[in-house]
Amino acid sequence: MAKTNELKARTQDHFERKVDRKLEPAIEREELKLKAQVNEILEKGISSFSKKIGADKVISRLKKAEEEKRQASRLAFMFFNDKALEKKNFNKSLIYNLEGKNRQESISVKDCEEQINKWAEAQAKQIAENSPEGKKLSYLKALQEKAKDLVAEASVPTELATSLDNLFKFVGLSWSNKLPALPPANESKRSNKSS
């Protein structure tokens, strides 16, 4: 019976899982560093980003308009309720519906601030991706993809292990798992056994 030049599915699955076990911790570590960098940029930059693109003036004007609208709505509510209390037929026909707003007329400061935050976050991610941590994360993901490609295309497990070991050396990892050293046996246990 001739041997095939393909990895068994079970062996291929093992190699793929091992690639993930080896690289995922490093990838997760770099993703956390990147996320921390994005948060640091956002803490410093949302208000300056808002000023840079001119959104601070628009939001300030909208805040003022919303406050005026709130005060005018309160005044109108009080006026109509007071008039309704003066005359019985006004009270029975009082209709005051605050719902049914037209979306284009109800853009709020909160909507604007949410949009600024999203834009600032996108810009911070872009800055972070160009940092050394971001480049390392991209490299690790590319390495993971390359390792999985090697597994999928391999035919001989020993050659594959050598190829993966060489590939992993680029990031300071070893393909083979090193066994930890056993602690030395205590002298007291040895002397008890000989007695």
Buried (B, 14 or more C-beta within 10 A) or exposed (E): EEEEEEBEEEBBEBBBEBBBEBBEEBBEBBBEBBEEBBEEBBEEBBEEBBEEEEBBEBBEEBBEEBEEEEEEEEEEEEEBBEEBEEEEEBEEEEEEEEEEEEEEEEEEBEEBBEEBBEBBBEBBBEBBBEBEBBEBBBBBBEBBEBBBEBBEEBEEBEEBBEBBEEBBEEEEBEBEEEEEEEEEEEEEEEEEEEE
